Amino acid sequence: MNDRYLHIMMAKGEELWKKNHLAEARSTYEELVQLFPEEPELFHRLGSVSLEQGDNIAAEGYFRKLVQLRPDSTEAKMLLGMTCAERGLHQPAVEYLQQVVAECPGVVEVHHRLGLSLAELHRYPEALKSYQEALAASPGHSGILCSIGLLLSSMGRLAESQQYLMKALESDPNNLGAMNNLGRVVKMRGKAADGLTWFWEVLERDRENGPATSNFLYTLNYVPGIPPDRIAVAYRELAPRTFSAPAKISIPEREDRFPSQPLRIGYVSADFYGHSVAFFLEPVLLNHDPARFEIFCYSNRAAGDETTARLRALAAGWRQINGATDQQVAAMIAEDRIDILVDLSGHTAGHRLGVFTYRPAPVQASWIGHPNTTGLPQMDYYITDSSCDPPGMTDRLFCERLWRLPRIFSCYRPPAESPEVAPPPALTTGAITFGCFNNFAKVNDVVIDWWAAILNRLPGSRLYLKNQSMNDVDTRSYVIDTFARHGIGFERLVMQGITKSREEHFALYANIDIALDTFPYHGTTTTCEALWMGVPVISLAGTTHVSRVGVSLLHAVGLDKLVAATPEEYVHHAIELANNSQQRRWLRENLRSIMLHSPLMDAAGVTRDVEQAYFGMLNQRLQHVAEVSFNSGKSDVAEACYRQLVATTPSDPGLHNCLATVLDHQGHYAEAIAHYQKALELQPDLIEVRCNMANTLGHAGAPAEAIQQLQEILAETPDYLRGWQTLAHYCLREGRKDDALHCLSHLVRLDPENAEAWRDLADLYEERREFRNALHCLEKALARLPDDVDLLNSTGLLRHELGDLDGAESAYLRALSLDPGNAVLHNNMGNIYKSRLMMNEAIAWYDRALANDGDNASIIFNRSLAILALGNCDEGWRGFERRFDMTPPVVLPHRDLPEWNGEPLNGRRLLVQSEQVFGDTFMFARFVPTAASCGGPVVFQCQDHGIRKALASLAGDVEALVVRGESMPRPDVQVPLLSLPGIFGVNLGNIPAPAGYLTADPARVEQWRTVIPRSRSLNVGLVWGGRKAPLNSDRSMPLQTLEPLLLLRDVHYFSLQTGDDACQITDYTGKIDDLNPLLTDFGETAAAITNLDLVITIDTAVAHLAGALGKPVWVMLKYSPDWRWLLVRDDSPWYASARLFRQASPGNWAPTVSAIKTALENLLTPGKKI
């Protein structure tokens, strides 16, 4: 490759860079580096592009290579030094930046950056010098002033720090860093509430500012008087707003590694050094079982110490994450395949909560470092104990689920260099010295009031305060002035700043007799230190974790009596202990031994507790995965999870039950029953398991055993609701509907709020055609579920069935207000208007339904019936054909044959198939002769032998008249009988054979003349009941309704009624001759009708048979009759011999019967003809 290619491609990369196509530019430069590995400019550009992408790790590597290629380049060393500083690699950053300053002393930002790194290394004087040099070159530089202020606060010079930070704000009123640091400084000076004001000022300007968010939330724990629920709301609202992952990291599924390989635990912290967190973590790391756990530490701090080295040696994996983005760290954790990721910082300095929002591990928990919730929904657990967080007291305040360790939330490891316990100072001074070595931010006016009260009650006693803030002269003056207002002179106060070593720090406990805890933020490390040095601690129990840590620590060493429940008790306990020299001496001599043998220092035991917690968390996670997988149809994954859980916890009956449930779902019934039985061996009183096993017996084809087991359960536990519901299900399945009705009736008595039981009961009553009972049950269900669209629809259907069209419409409209696009509801509204004979309105509703479900066959069919009722046959027949696509469809046995559409048969054999009910077959049989004239033989298949005898007169027109299931000549094509009028283009003006097209068997007619002899009376046949079909039961009437007709003289009535309604004639013996026993088939009925003068019938098959025979027939029609009777008219284009008598209003037959009586009276007038 030549230089020309290099320059062309570098120009291409530069152009992409200018257009902000950073990934493409970087890719171009990376390809070039492979070809030109010694070209410095490529590494310069790669490092710069990587920085813009936020990839500081890659940038450092590229700039390091640049320095190797250009060792004399000041710019290269500056870039590497700056990038190392950004990554938190402060030692190399200082080395490179010091070289830059020596070579080019006038660069302000280099001095500034050098000072920042020196400060991070705690080289405070050098850092201050570097800042001052930068400030000299750029007076009034807000950023430098801010850095000096921050540095001075770290040195304990708080008043000076505050002055510099105010100067930074004067220089730049929008310097958010200065505001944030001011909040930290005033908090360190004992003014935590003022700190909140500064932090909130930042958030008002930058609502997602991470440092200010964490500082604000953390500081809420310091301020007395803020309601815990308000603090919880702040965490829940602010933390997710600020710390949220913009991308999703791909997480490997963990169940494949659990529990066969060691679990991988990842600890994330900036405090893996001589920090309080390490004092509680190190003993756990020392005692983790390496056979079961692999430990990974993700350190957000570059600098280390002896503690860092010890911790690093205890970890299987150590990752430096300072300088890496949250997404990079999350990817790293996912690649390490961490099972449980543990946050040790919460919202304290150096935290990496943003990493957790990517959820790089299956289980995530927070522990030790922060005394409150993280506020993040991605954090699963907060590890604590029952003293810090008594069950029911604080759970609501956490986003996380609280996992309470059985004895104490952690264990303490004192430093090896801590001195021996010294004698109590009161032995030499003659007065009690109280002390508090807690962070001064935890001290507030409320606490000072209590301390002053104690000192005032014990003249000569002193208070020893030791913390970093006491290095500050102004803060010491504030303390002196505050106590002076309570009458406490400065001579009774000892104020000590930070010491040079931990050994010196511990030695200072020799100066105090009794330690006083702070409130609401208890001490943790300082309480442990005091106890270790033989100093008892007085603590006040609050109602939050932060105000109960002291409760846990003192409980662990058996000093519950030093825990106060009220401020008055706090003061009393302190004075009481001060006055009990014998108890103080005993505690001084024995506390270290007590602590050594307490849970607080049982490192091995607490570690086992922590490890069991980790297994428990993974078990819960695995159960969650199993439940989600099962509910989403992944039963194989669920099975694998539960098998692993059962293997690790075989004594848990709940896990056996869950595994059995999955196995039942998969059809592995025998193994499922075995696991149910195992669960019952472990805990025999588990009714739910017994019920589940009954279900499995039912699924396995043993419903009788299932019913028997359920009956046994209910005999023992008659109030077991699920048992009654399950028993009802199996009774229904076995056809024991009366038993099912009993079960559901009992269930709703026990549990009247059970809407589903009321729904099921309604279904049973509806099936029994007890519509009013069904409606009552639906209304009960609706009272519990008023917005249930299905219930509203069912209510509408029942009210329609009962003739309550207004009530049905109201139910449908309510449902439509909840589900406006529901096509079924629109269709049902169409049915309402069809029943009101408002066909155009009905069609409009059907059209609305089709707008939401354009190819719904049932809706199209219903619409066609309204159109046919209006007499529009051309359009009506087209929609009428969709009856075969409905749910449920019209089913015919030979629909697999090619369908005939009216074309010439040319010798092909045509099968005409009857369908639906007998009346349809009689009505449409008139079209069979027309089909037979189309050029081929016709086979007419009817429903059964009974109707074939009435159709026998058509035999001359067809090749064969057969019954379904009979052998027949093999057809070539087929057509449904009711499709013929559409094929032939029939309309109201060209209906064939309206005068009649069937004749009865002459021999049978002759036989019936002996039954229905000719006489001077009018021989009239009666039919009053028909098949009870949905929305059609109101076509029938009780025989009693026809009584007015029976009063007429010279009319001889014969009952043509068959079926269940025929028994009503027993009340009218002598008034009506009962022909039912002789009407063995429709052939007999046809012969009987032929011998009658007139048939009076409801809309049933007899009406069509009489019309097809040409016999005068008066048809009594309900208010909303079938489509074939059209509207209004009293004649029928289908039957010339028919006369129609319509109800004037729904359900009212009296006017109809009266009209028929009048018509009969007219017939009886001499000279009148039918």
C-alpha positions, 0 to 999 in steps of 0.5 A, spaced: 500 500 500 502 506 498 502 513 501 497 516 496 492 510 498 493 512 506 491 520 504 485 518 500 482 514 506 484 518 511 481 524 508 475 519 507 475 518 515 476 525 516 470 527 512 466 522 516 468 525 522 466 532 520 459 529 518 459 526 525 459 519 523 463 517 528 463 509 528 464 509 520 470 514 521 473 509 527 472 503 522 476 507 517 481 508 521 482 501 524 482 498 517 488 503 516 492 501 522 492 494 520 495 496 513 499 502 516 501 500 524 506 505 525 503 511 522 502 516 528 496 520 525 492 514 525 492 513 533 491 520 534 485 520 530 483 514 533 484 516 540 480 522 538 474 519 535 474 514 541 473 520 546 468 523 542 464 516 542 465 516 550 470 510 549 475 512 554 478 505 554 480 505 547 482 512 547 487 510 552 490 505 548 490 509 542 494 515 545 499 510 549 501 507 542 501 515 540 506 516 545 510 510 543 511 512 536 512 520 538 515 520 545 517 527 544 510 529 543 508 534 548 501 533 545 501 526 545 503 526 552 497 531 554 492 527 550 494 520 554 495 524 561 488 527 560 485 520 558 488 517 564 485 522 568 478 521 565 479 513 566 481 514 573 488 512 572 490 518 576 498 516 578 499 515 570 495 521 569 500 525 574 506 522 571 504 524 564 501 531 565 507 533 570 511 532 563 507 536 559 507 542 565 515 542 565 515 542 557 509 547 556 507 551 563 502 555 560 497 551 559 491 552 564 487 546 563 493 541 564 495 545 570 487 544 572 487 537 570 493 535 574 491 538 580 484 534 580 488 527 579 493 529 585 487 531 589 484 524 587 491 521 590 490 525 596 496 529 595 493 535 597 498 540 598 501 539 591 494 539 588 493 546 591 499 548 588 497 546 581 490 549 582 493 556 584 498 556 578 492 554 573 488 560 577 494 565 576 494 564 569 486 564 568 484 569 574 476 568 576 476 561 572 470 558 575 472 551 574 478 552 577 475 556 583 470 550 584 476 545 584 480 549 589 473 549 594 472 541 593 479 540 595 479 545 601 473 541 603 477 534 603 482 538 607 477 539 612 478 547 611 470 548 610 469 555 611 475 556 606 472 551 601 465 555 602 468 561 600 472 559 594 465 555 591 461 562 592 467 565 588 466 560 583 458 562 582 460 569 582 464 568 576 459 563 573 452 563 576 450 557 572 456 553 575 452 547 577 458 543 580 459 549 584 452 549 587 453 541 588 459 542 592 456 547 596 451 543 598 456 537 600 460 543 604 454 546 608 452 538 609 459 537 612 458 543 617 452 540 620 447 543 615 444 538 611 437 541 610 441 547 607 445 542 603 438 539 600 437 546 598 443 547 594 442 540 591 435 542 589 437 548 585 442 544 581 436 539 579 431 545 578 436 547 572 438 540 570 433 535 572 437 529 570 444 531 574 447 525 576 451 527 582 446 532 584 440 527 584 444 522 588 447 527 593 440 530 594 437 523 595 442 521 600 442 527 604 434 526 605 437 521 610 440 526 614 435 531 616 430 530 621 423 531 621 422 529 613 416 523 613 419 517 611 414 516 605 416 523 602 423 520 602 421 514 599 417 518 593 423 522 592 427 516 591 422 512 586 421 519 582 428 522 582 433 515 581 429 512 575 429 519 572 436 520 572 439 513 572 436 509 566 439 505 560 438 507 553 440 500 550 439 493 552 445 489 554 444 481 551 444 477 558 445 470 557 440 465 560 442 463 567 438 457 569 443 453 564 449 454 570 445 453 576 447 450 580 452 445 577 457 450 577 460 455 582 455 461 582 458 468 580 457 474 585 459 481 582 461 486 587 460 493 585 464 499 589 468 505 589 470 503 596 475 497 595 480 500 600 481 502 607 473 505 607 468 503 612 464 498 606 471 494 606 471 493 613 464 489 612 465 486 606 472 483 607 470 478 612 465 475 607 470 475 602 475 471 606 469 466 608 466 465 601 466 458 599 470 457 593 467 451 591 460 454 590 462 461 589 466 465 584 467 472 586 468 478 581 470 485 584 468 491 579 472 497 582 470 504 580 477 507 584 484 506 580 488 508 587 488 503 592 492 501 598 493 495 603 486 493 603 485 493 596 491 488 595 487 484 600 481 484 597 484 483 590 487 477 592 480 474 594 477 475 588 477 470 582 476 476 577 478 484 578 475 489 574 477 496 574 471 500 571 473 507 573 473 511 566 468 506 563 461 508 561 455 504 564 454 501 558 461 498 557 461 496 564 454 492 563 457 489 557 463 487 561 459 484 567 454 480 562 460 477 558 463 475 565 456 471 566 455 474 573 449 471 577 448 476 582 450 483 582 451 486 588 451 494 589 455 496 595 454 504 594 447 506 593 447 513 592 454 514 595 460 517 592 463 513 586 457 509 585 455 506 579 448 505 579 447 507 572 450 500 570 444 496 574 439 500 570 442 495 564 440 489 568 447 485 566 445 480 571 439 476 572 439 478 580 441 485 582 441 487 590 444 493 594 447 491 600 451 495 606 453 502 602 447 506 603 442 506 608 436 506 604 432 504 597 436 505 591 429 507 588 431 503 581 426 498 579 432 494 576 434 493 583 431 486 585 433 486 593 436 490 599 439 485 604 438 487 611 435 484 617 429 484 622 432 489 626 434 494 621 427 493 617 422 489 622 417 486 617 411 490 615 415 497 618 419 499 612 417 494 606 413 500 603 419 504 603 423 500 598 423 499 591 427 493 592 424 486 596 427 486 602 431 480 604 432 479 611 438 475 613 437 471 619 441 474 625 445 481 622 445 484 616 453 484 615 459 482 620 465 487 622 472 486 621 476 491 626 483 493 623 489 488 625 493 495 628 487 497 633 490 498 640 488 494 646 482 496 650 484 502 655 481 503 662 475 508 662 477 515 662 472 517 668 477 513 673 482 518 672 478 524 670 473 523 675 467 525 670 464 522 664 466 523 657 461 522 652 463 521 645 461 521 638 466 520 632 460 520 627 460 524 621 458 531 623 453 531 617 449 526 622 449 531 627 443 536 627 440 541 632 435 536 635 441 531 637 445 537 640 438 538 644 439 531 647 446 531 648 446 538 651 440 535 656 445 529 658 451 534 659 446 539 663 444 533 668 451 531 669 455 537 671 462 536 669 461 531 664 464 532 657 463 531 650 468 529 645 467 530 638 471 527 633 470 527 625 473 531 619 469 537 620 472 539 626 479 541 622 475 547 620 475 553 625 468 556 623 465 549 624 468 548 631 465 555 633 459 553 630 459 547 635 461 552 641 456 557 640 450 552 639 452 548 645 453 555 649 445 557 647 444 550 652 448 553 657 454 548 656 461 552 656 466 550 651 471 547 656 466 541 656 467 540 649 473 536 646 473 537 638 478 533 634 479 533 627 482 527 622 488 523 625 494 521 620 492 513 621 487 508 623 491 506 629 491 513 632 483 514 630 482 507 634 486 510 640 482 516 641 476 511 644 480 511 650 478 518 651 470 516 652 466 512 657 460 512 653 458 513 645 452 517 643 449 515 637 446 520 632 439 520 629 436 519 624 442 517 621 445 512 626 453 510 626 455 504 623 462 503 623 463 508 628 458 504 633 462 497 631 469 501 633 466 504 639 464 497 641 470 494 639 474 499 644 470 497 650 465 503 649 458 502 650 453 506 645 446 509 646 442 509 640 435 511 639 430 506 635 427 510 629 422 507 624 427 507 618 433 503 616 437 509 617 435 510 624 435 502 626 442 500 624 444 501 631 438 497 633 441 491 629 448 492 632 447 493 639 442 487 638 447 483 635 452 484 642 446 483 647 445 490 648 438 491 647 437 495 653 442 501 650 436 502 645 431 507 647 424 508 644 424 515 645 428 521 646 427 522 653 429 514 654 435 516 650 437 521 655 435 517 661 439 511 658 445 515 657 445 518 664 443 511 667 449 508 664 453 514 666 451 513 674 452 506 674 460 505 674 460 498 675 456 496 669 461 501 665 467 498 668 464 491 666 462 493 659 469 496 658 472 489 660 468 484 656 465 488 650 471 486 646 470 478 648 462 479 647 463 482 640 468 477 638 463 471 640 457 475 637 453 474 630 457 481 629 463 478 628 461 471 626 464 472 619 463 464 617 456 464 620 454 471 617 457 469 610 453 462 610 447 466 611 449 471 605 450 465 601 444 462 603 441 469 601 444 468 594 441 461 593 434 464 595 435 470 591 436 465 585 431 460 587 426 466 587 429 468 580 428 461 577 421 461 580 420 467 576 423 465 570 419 458 570 412 462 572 413 467 566 416 461 561 410 457 563 405 463 562 408 464 555 407 457 553 415 455 554 413 449 558 420 446 557 423 452 560 419 452 566 420 444 567 427 445 567 427 451 572 423 447 577 427 440 576 433 444 578 429 448 584 427 441 586 434 438 586 436 444 590 430 444 595 427 437 595 424 439 602 419 444 599 412 442 597 411 448 593 416 446 588 414 439 587 407 442 586 409 447 581 413 442 577 407 437 578 403 443 575 408 443 569 408 436 568 400 436 568 400 441 562 405 437 558 401 431 559 406 427 564 400 425 568 403 419 572 410 423 574 405 429 576 401 425 581 408 422 584 410 430 585 403 432 588 404 426 592 411 428 595 408 435 596 403 431 600 408 427 604 412 433 606 405 437 608 399 433 608 394 439 609 395 442 603 388 443 600 391 446 594 395 440 592 390 435 593 385 439 588 391 440 583 392 432 583 384 431 582 385 436 576 391 431 574 386 425 575 381 428 571 386 430 565 389 423 565 382 420 564 380 418 571 374 424 572 370 419 577 376 419 581 377 426 580 370 427 583 371 423 588 377 426 591 374 433 590 368 430 594 373 428 600 376 434 600 369 438 600 367 433 606 373 435 610 373 443 608 366 445 606 368 452 605 374 451 600 371 455 594 376 452 589 374 445 590 366 447 589 368 450 582 373 445 580 368 439 582 363 443 578 367 443 572 368 435 572 360 434 573 359 438 567 364 435 563 361 428 565 354 431 563 352 431 571 349 438 570 344 438 576 350 436 580 354 442 577 348 446 578 348 444 585 356 446 586 355 453 583 349 454 587 353 453 593 359 456 591 355 463 590 352 462 597 359 461 600 362 467 595 357 471 593 363 476 590 365 470 585 363 473 578 366 467 574 361 463 578 355 467 577 357 467 570 358 459 569 351 459 573 348 463 568 350 459 562 347 452 566 341 456 567 341 458 560 342 451 557 336 449 561 332 455 558 331 458 565 332 464 562 330 469 568 334 465 573 340 466 568 339 473 567 339 474 575 345 470 575 348 475 570 346 481 573 349 478 580 356 477 575 355 484 572 354 487 579 361 485 581 364 486 574 360 492 571 365 493 565 365 486 563 363 487 555 362 479 555 357 479 561 354 485 558 353 482 551 350 476 554 345 480 558 343 483 552 342 476 549 338 474 554 334 480 555 333 479 547 331 472 548 326 474 554 323 479 549 326 485 553 328 489 547 330 495 550 333 492 556 338 488 551 339 495 547 341 498 554 346 492 555 349 493 548 350 500 548 353 500 555 358 495 552 359 499 546 361 505 550 367 500 553 369 497 546 366 501 541 369 497 535 366 490 537 363 488 531 359 482 535 356 488 539 354 492 533 351 485 530 347 484 536 344 491 535 342 489 528 338 483 531 335 488 536 332 492 530 331 486 526 326 484 532 323 491 532 322 490 524 326 496 523 330 493 517 333 499 515 336 501 521 338 493 522 342 494 516 345 500 518 348 497 525 350 490 521 354 495 516 357 498 522 359 491 525 362 490 518 366 496 518 370 493 524 370 486 521 369 486 514 369 479 512 365 476 518 360 471 515 355 471 521 354 478 520 353 478 513 348 472 513 344 476 519 344 482 514 342 478 508 336 476 512 334 483 514 335 484 506 330 478 504 325 480 509 325 487 505 324 483 499 330 484 496 332 477 493 338 479 489 342 482 494 339 477 500 341 471 496 348 473 496 349 474 503 345 468 504 350 464 502 355 465 507 351 461 512 357 455 511 362 460 513 359 462 520 361 460 527 358 455 527 357 453 520 352 450 516 355 443 515 353 438 510 356 431 508 358 432 501 361 439 501 367 436 498 364 435 491 365 440 486 359 446 487 354 447 482 353 454 480 347 453 475 351 451 468 348 446 464 349 439 467 351 436 460 349 429 463 353 430 470 349 427 476 347 433 481 346 432 488 341 436 491 343 436 499 337 438 504 340 443 510 337 446 516 330 444 518 324 440 515 320 447 514 326 449 509 326 443 506 319 443 504 319 450 502 325 450 497 323 443 495 319 446 489 326 448 486 328 441 485 324 440 478 328 446 476 334 443 477 332 436 474 331 440 467 338 443 467 341 437 463 343 431 468 340 426 473 339 429 480 339 426 486 335 429 492 338 427 499 333 429 505 334 429 512 331 422 514 326 417 512 320 421 515 320 427 511 322 423 505 315 420 505 312 427 504 317 428 499 315 422 495 311 426 489 318 429 487 320 422 485 318 422 478 322 429 477 329 426 480 333 420 479 333 418 486 330 421 493 335 418 498 336 419 506 343 422 509 347 416 510 344 411 504 347 409 498 346 413 492 348 414 485 355 417 485 354 424 484 359 429 480 357 435 483 353 438 489 349 444 491 345 445 497 338 446 497 337 453 499 342 455 494 338 454 489 333 460 489 340 464 488 342 460 483 336 461 479 335 468 480 328 467 484 325 474 486 318 475 489 315 475 482 317 469 479 317 464 485 315 457 482 309 453 484 306 457 489 299 453 488 303 447 491 308 442 488 307 436 493 302 431 494 300 426 499 300 418 498 293 417 495 293 410 499 294 414 506 290 419 504 284 414 503 286 411 510 286 417 513 278 419 511 276 414 516 280 418 521 277 425 519 271 423 515 267 428 511 262 432 515 258 439 515 263 441 520 269 445 518 275 440 519 281 444 522 288 442 524 291 445 529 299 446 531 301 451 537 308 449 539 315 448 535 322 447 536 325 452 542 330 455 538 334 461 540 331 468 539 325 463 536 321 460 542 316 466 542 313 463 536 310 458 540 304 459 545 300 455 550 294 451 547 290 455 552 291 461 548 287 458 542 281 457 547 276 462 544 277 458 537 274 452 541 268 455 543 265 456 535 260 451 533 261 447 527 268 447 527 271 440 528 279 441 531 284 436 530 291 436 533 297 436 528 301 437 534 307 433 536 313 433 540 313 436 548 307 440 547 302 435 544 301 433 552 297 439 553 291 436 549 289 432 555 286 438 558 281 439 552 279 432 551 272 432 547 274 439 544 280 437 540 281 430 537 289 428 538 292 425 532 299 425 535 299 417 536 298 416 528 303 422 526 309 417 525 312 421 520 311 427 515 308 422 510 302 421 515 302 428 516 301 430 509 295 425 508 292 428 514 292 435 512 290 433 505 283 430 509 282 437 512 279 443 510 284 448 514 290 448 518 291 453 523 299 453 525 304 457 528 310 458 524 313 451 523 314 445 518 307 444 518 305 451 515 310 449 510 308 442 508 300 445 508 302 450 503 306 445 499 300 441 499 296 447 496 292 446 503 289 452 506 293 454 511 293 460 516 299 462 519 300 465 526 306 469 526 310 472 532 311 480 532 318 479 529 317 473 524 322 469 520 325 473 513 320 469 508 314 471 511 316 478 509 313 485 513 306 487 514 302 483 508 297 478 510 299 473 504 305 470 502 308 469 495 311 463 497 304 459 498 298 462 495 294 458 500 297 461 506 294 467 510 298 470 515 296 473 522 301 477 525 302 479 532 301 486 533 305 487 539 311 482 541 308 476 546 301 478 545 297 473 542 290 475 544 289 479 538 291 474 533 287 469 536 281 474 536 282 475 528 282 468 527 276 467 530 273 472 526 275 469 520 273 462 522 266 465 524 266 468 517 267 462 514 262 459 517 257 463 514 253 460 508 256 461 502 263 463 504 269 459 502 276 459 505 
